[in-house]
């Protein structure tokens, strides 16, 4: 039996362990700014919804409750500006990483097919292509790709790791190109509600997609905007034909969002107050860390949105990682996200106020 793992790159975070040990040895402890995992409490109203649905002895449905689908369609129209979103245009998933990793396989892609993603990107886009046996290809401008054999085009705006935002005109141009060539476009928009110096736009906005969801799907997550990474709560919105096919496949695979998490998702999407409060926390941390990094000799590029600062001292990224580890600060090396990141590090805003304050002092 051939090992499927042999198709995959080395799991990158294992390479960071020696530097984590160095940072952990700091007398005042480690400040871990490497992984973008939430550290703030789950909002009380979401916890109450989860507990209130705890007595759920039966199997949940893959498509979710009608209440959940109402919440998804309502949020997409209210927050993304999408129009006429029906239940057939939404599908809950078990965290967005699961969707990204398995989408090419669930679409039936394989040898001879190509999956494209940004040259600086979340590693799971490549992993998903390799799991299916398709060919992964990276791009600077997707419209310069050869469309032959290209079956899936990933966009990521706001970007992980760079925080770059594609504006409305750019998105419109790319959507038109993908449709012209019959390429399914899937836009990972998990950081859309965390714009700082730019206002991110969804591919589902009528000015971008022309009011039609044909050939277009958007991926959204509650992990960052609602501190629900531990709940694995995410969803996709868009082309009803694509989502209908995924629904049938995922029914067979038993890929069900737990019923209490479905209830929690309804509560989360129905409340904007906790989102604004969390944004304010991240904004304050971002301001403090950005100033400290610049004062320490870093240059920040892009970073107009998302939960990261894309920073460089114009040296090899692992040299920067080692330098910061000596200060007790752990960051992610840019080459985790592609060769183009070799001189950068990704600095996450996901640390407590106390730990961010400690990092600022050390950088000073």
VOTOR-497638 format. One record per residue (C-alpha): residue number from 1; residue in three letters; chain; x, y, z. Coordinates in steps of 0.1 Angstrom, whole numbers. Example, Ala and Ser with C-alpha at 12.3 -4.5 7.8 and 13.67 -1.06 7.14 Angstrom:
<rs>
     k     r   c       u       v       w
     1   ALA   A     123     -45      78
     2   SER   A     137     -11      71
</rs>
This chain:
<rs>
     k     r   c       u       v       w
     1   UNK   A       0       0       0
     2   UNK   A      15      33     -11
     3   UNK   A      16      60      16
     4   UNK   A      -5      90       7
     5   UNK   A      17     111      30
     6   UNK   A      46     106       5
     7   UNK   A      28     131     -18
     8   UNK   A      28     158       8
     9   UNK   A      55     183      19
    10   UNK   A      71     180      53
    11   UNK   A      48     194      79
    12   UNK   A      64     228      83
    13   UNK   A      57     236     119
    14   UNK   A      79     207     131
    15   UNK   A     109     227     118
    16   UNK   A     102     255     142
    17   UNK   A     105     234     174
    18   UNK   A     142     242     182
    19   UNK   A     134     280     180
    20   UNK   A     104     274     202
    21   UNK   A     126     258     228
    22   UNK   A     150     288     226
    23   UNK   A     121     313     230
    24   UNK   A     106     293     258
    25   UNK   A     139     296     278
    26   UNK   A     135     333     281
    27   UNK   A     133     343     318
    28   UNK   A      99     360     313
    29   UNK   A      86     331     291
    30   UNK   A      78     328     255
    31   UNK   A      57     352     234
    32   UNK   A      43     329     208
    33   UNK   A      33     349     177
    34   UNK   A      38     321     153
    35   UNK   A       4     303     149
    36   UNK   A     -27     324     144
    37   UNK   A     -48     307     171
    38   UNK   A     -73     327     191
    39   UNK   A     -65     333     228
    40   UNK   A     -95     354     239
    41   UNK   A    -126     339     254
    42   UNK   A    -155     325     234
    43   UNK   A    -183     351     237
    44   UNK   A    -208     343     264
    45   UNK   A    -238     342     240
    46   UNK   A    -221     317     218
    47   UNK   A    -212     295     248
    48   UNK   A    -248     297     260
    49   UNK   A    -261     286     226
    50   UNK   A    -236     256     226
    51   UNK   A    -247     245     261
    52   UNK   A    -284     250     252
    53   UNK   A    -280     225     224
    54   UNK   A    -259     200     243
    55   UNK   A    -287     175     246
    56   UNK   A    -284     165     209
    57   UNK   A    -285     127     209
    58   UNK   A    -294     123     172
    59   UNK   A    -272     126     141
    60   UNK   A    -270     162     127
    61   UNK   A    -275     167      90
    62   UNK   A    -247     176      67
    63   UNK   A    -267     206      53
    64   UNK   A    -275     218      87
    65   UNK   A    -308     229     103
    66   UNK   A    -331     253      85
    67   UNK   A    -322     278     112
    68   UNK   A    -285     275     104
    69   UNK   A    -291     279      67
    70   UNK   A    -312     310      74
    71   UNK   A    -284     324      95
    72   UNK   A    -258     317      67
    73   UNK   A    -279     333      39
    74   UNK   A    -288     363      61
    75   UNK   A    -253     369      71
    76   UNK   A    -240     366      35
    77   UNK   A    -265     392      23
    78   UNK   A    -260     415      53
    79   UNK   A    -222     413      56
    80   UNK   A    -210     405      21
    81   UNK   A    -236     424       1
    82   UNK   A    -246     393     -17
    83   UNK   A    -281     392     -32
    84   UNK   A    -308     366     -33
    85   UNK   A    -288     339     -14
    86   UNK   A    -309     308     -11
    87   UNK   A    -304     277      10
    88   UNK   A    -290     259     -20
    89   UNK   A    -262     286     -21
    90   UNK   A    -249     277      14
    91   UNK   A    -232     247      30
    92   UNK   A    -217     243      65
    93   UNK   A    -183     226      68
    94   UNK   A    -162     212      96
    95   UNK   A    -137     241      98
    96   UNK   A    -123     258      67
    97   UNK   A     -90     238      67
    98   UNK   A    -109     206      62
    99   UNK   A    -127     221      32
   100   UNK   A     -95     235      17
   101   UNK   A     -76     202      21
   102   UNK   A    -103     180       7
   103   UNK   A    -121     201     -19
   104   UNK   A    -100     190     -49
   105   UNK   A    -107     153     -40
   106   UNK   A    -144     160     -35
   107   UNK   A    -145     177     -69
   108   UNK   A    -132     146     -84
   109   UNK   A     -99     161     -95
   110   UNK   A     -68     140    -101
   111   UNK   A     -40     132    -124
   112   UNK   A     -39     156    -154
   113   UNK   A     -58     183    -135
   114   UNK   A     -43     215    -121
   115   UNK   A     -50     235     -90
   116   UNK   A     -37     270     -87
   117   UNK   A     -31     292     -56
   118   UNK   A     -11     324     -48
   119   UNK   A      27     322     -48
   120   UNK   A      26     333     -11
   121   UNK   A      -1     312       4
   122   UNK   A     -15     290      32
   123   UNK   A       2     256      26
   124   UNK   A     -31     237      27
   125   UNK   A     -40     248      -9
   126   UNK   A     -10     228     -22
   127   UNK   A     -17     199       2
   128   UNK   A     -53     197     -11
   129   UNK   A     -40     194     -47
   130   UNK   A     -15     168     -38
   131   UNK   A     -40     147     -18
   132   UNK   A     -62     145     -49
   133   UNK   A     -33     137     -72
   134   UNK   A     -37     169     -91
   135   UNK   A      -8     192    -101
   136   UNK   A      -4     222     -78
   137   UNK   A       7     255     -95
   138   UNK   A      13     289     -79
   139   UNK   A       8     322     -95
   140   UNK   A      16     359     -92
   141   UNK   A     -14     369    -114
   142   UNK   A     -39     341    -120
   143   UNK   A     -50     355    -154
   144   UNK   A     -15     348    -167
   145   UNK   A     -19     311    -161
   146   UNK   A     -24     286    -189
   147   UNK   A     -60     276    -185
   148   UNK   A     -55     242    -201
   149   UNK   A     -63     216    -174
   150   UNK   A     -68     242    -148
   151   UNK   A     -99     231    -128
   152   UNK   A     -97     250     -95
   153   UNK   A     -84     285     -89
   154   UNK   A     -79     296     -52
   155   UNK   A     -80     332     -43
   156   UNK   A     -72     344      -8
   157   UNK   A     -81     379       1
   158   UNK   A     -73     391      27
   159   UNK   A     -42     370      23
   160   UNK   A     -26     347      48
   161   UNK   A       3     354      53
   162   UNK   A       7     388      37
   163   UNK   A     -25     406      47
   164   UNK   A     -28     418      11
   165   UNK   A     -63     427      -1
   166   UNK   A     -75     424     -37
   167   UNK   A     -97     453     -46
   168   UNK   A    -130     452     -63
   169   UNK   A    -116     458     -98
   170   UNK   A     -90     431     -95
   171   UNK   A    -115     406     -82
   172   UNK   A    -139     414    -110
   173   UNK   A    -112     409    -136
   174   UNK   A    -102     375    -122
   175   UNK   A    -138     363    -119
   176   UNK   A    -144     372    -155
   177   UNK   A    -113     354    -166
   178   UNK   A    -121     322    -146
   179   UNK   A    -156     321    -161
   180   UNK   A    -143     327    -196
   181   UNK   A    -121     296    -193
   182   UNK   A    -145     275    -173
   183   UNK   A    -124     274    -142
   184   UNK   A    -141     271    -108
   185   UNK   A    -130     300     -86
   186   UNK   A    -130     295     -49
   187   UNK   A    -122     325     -27
   188   UNK   A    -109     320       8
   189   UNK   A    -123     350      26
   190   UNK   A    -118     339      62
   191   UNK   A    -102     372      73
   192   UNK   A    -127     395      55
   193   UNK   A    -140     410      87
   194   UNK   A    -105     420      97
   195   UNK   A     -97     449      74
   196   UNK   A     -75     477      88
   197   UNK   A     -61     499      60
   198   UNK   A     -84     485      33
   199   UNK   A    -120     473      32
   200   UNK   A    -120     437      19
   201   UNK   A    -147     428      -7
   202   UNK   A    -162     394     -13
   203   UNK   A    -163     377     -47
   204   UNK   A    -200     373     -40
   205   UNK   A    -206     411     -41
   206   UNK   A    -228     419     -71
   207   UNK   A    -202     444     -84
   208   UNK   A    -177     416     -86
   209   UNK   A    -198     386     -97
   210   UNK   A    -225     404    -116
   211   UNK   A    -252     391     -93
   212   UNK   A    -246     355    -105
   213   UNK   A    -228     328     -84
   214   UNK   A    -221     306    -114
   215   UNK   A    -185     293    -111
   216   UNK   A    -178     312     -79
   217   UNK   A    -177     300     -42
   218   UNK   A    -166     319     -11
   219   UNK   A    -152     302      20
   220   UNK   A    -158     318      55
   221   UNK   A    -149     308      90
   222   UNK   A    -159     318     125
   223   UNK   A    -125     308     140
   224   UNK   A    -109     343     140
   225   UNK   A    -139     368     140
   226   UNK   A    -156     349     169
   227   UNK   A    -128     330     186
   228   UNK   A    -143     297     175
   229   UNK   A    -112     278     162
   230   UNK   A    -119     251     187
   231   UNK   A    -155     247     174
   232   UNK   A    -145     240     138
   233   UNK   A    -173     262     125
   234   UNK   A    -171     274      89
   235   UNK   A    -192     274      57
   236   UNK   A    -192     280      20
   237   UNK   A    -214     302      -1
   238   UNK   A    -219     304     -39
   239   UNK   A    -227     283     -69
   240   UNK   A    -256     260     -61
   241   UNK   A    -246     233     -86
   242   UNK   A    -211     230     -70
   243   UNK   A    -225     231     -34
   244   UNK   A    -252     206     -43
   245   UNK   A    -226     182     -56
   246   UNK   A    -205     187     -24
   247   UNK   A    -235     181      -3
   248   UNK   A    -242     147     -18
   249   UNK   A    -205     137     -14
   250   UNK   A    -203     149      21
   251   UNK   A    -235     131      31
   252   UNK   A    -218      98      21
   253   UNK   A    -187     108      40
   254   UNK   A    -205     118      72
   255   UNK   A    -189     152      72
   256   UNK   A    -214     168      97
   257   UNK   A    -210     199     118
   258   UNK   A    -221     188     153
   259   UNK   A    -255     200     163
   260   UNK   A    -243     221     193
   261   UNK   A    -218     238     170
   262   UNK   A    -246     245     145
   263   UNK   A    -266     263     172
   264   UNK   A    -235     282     183
   265   UNK   A    -229     293     147
   266   UNK   A    -265     307     145
   267   UNK   A    -258     327     176
   268   UNK   A    -224     340     164
   269   UNK   A    -237     351     130
   270   UNK   A    -266     369     146
   271   UNK   A    -245     391     168
   272   UNK   A    -222     419     155
   273   UNK   A    -213     433     189
   274   UNK   A    -188     406     199
   275   UNK   A    -171     409     164
   276   UNK   A    -166     446     169
   277   UNK   A    -152     440     204
   278   UNK   A    -127     414     191
   279   UNK   A    -117     437     162
   280   UNK   A    -109     464     188
   281   UNK   A     -86     440     207
   282   UNK   A     -68     430     176
   283   UNK   A     -65     466     164
   284   UNK   A     -48     476     196
   285   UNK   A     -24     447     195
   286   UNK   A     -16     454     158
   287   UNK   A      -8     491     165
   288   UNK   A      15     482     194
   289   UNK   A      34     453     176
   290   UNK   A      37     472     143
   291   UNK   A      53     502     160
   292   UNK   A      76     480     180
   293   UNK   A      87     460     149
   294   UNK   A      94     491     129
   295   UNK   A     113     506     158
   296   UNK   A     134     474     159
   297   UNK   A     144     478     122
   298   UNK   A     117     458     105
   299   UNK   A      98     469      73
   300   UNK   A      61     459      71
   301   UNK   A      47     451      37
   302   UNK   A      10     448      28
   303   UNK   A      -6     438      61
   304   UNK   A     -36     460      54
   305   UNK   A     -59     433      67
   306   UNK   A     -60     399      85
   307   UNK   A     -44     389     118
   308   UNK   A      -7     391     107
   309   UNK   A      21     415     101
   310   UNK   A      43     405      71
   311   UNK   A      77     418      82
   312   UNK   A     113     417      70
   313   UNK   A     148     429      80
   314   UNK   A     160     420      44
   315   UNK   A     178     389      56
   316   UNK   A     170     351      54
   317   UNK   A     138     344      73
   318   UNK   A     153     318      95
   319   UNK   A     180     342     107
   320   UNK   A     152     366     117
   321   UNK   A     134     337     135
   322   UNK   A     165     329     154
   323   UNK   A     171     365     163
   324   UNK   A     136     370     177
   325   UNK   A     137     336     195
   326   UNK   A     167     349     215
   327   UNK   A     143     377     227
   328   UNK   A     118     350     236
   329   UNK   A      95     358     207
   330   UNK   A      84     331     183
   331   UNK   A      73     340     147
   332   UNK   A      66     320     116
   333   UNK   A      93     320      88
   334   UNK   A      81     333      55
   335   UNK   A      92     303      35
   336   UNK   A      65     283      51
   337   UNK   A      42     301      27
   338   UNK   A      64     297      -4
   339   UNK   A      99     305     -17
   340   UNK   A      88     342     -23
   341   UNK   A      86     346      15
   342   UNK   A     123     337      21
   343   UNK   A     132     371      35
   344   UNK   A     100     376      56
   345   UNK   A      84     365      88
   346   UNK   A      47     363      97
   347   UNK   A      39     379     131
   348   UNK   A       5     369     145
   349   UNK   A     -17     393     165
   350   UNK   A     -31     364     184
   351   UNK   A     -15     368     218
   352   UNK   A     -29     382     250
   353   UNK   A     -25     419     258
   354   UNK   A       0     409     285
   355   UNK   A      21     389     261
   356   UNK   A      19     415     234
   357   UNK   A      31     441     259
   358   UNK   A      60     418     268
   359   UNK   A      70     415     231
   360   UNK   A      69     453     227
   361   UNK   A      92     457     257
   362   UNK   A     117     431     243
   363   UNK   A     117     447     209
   364   UNK   A     124     481     225
</rs>
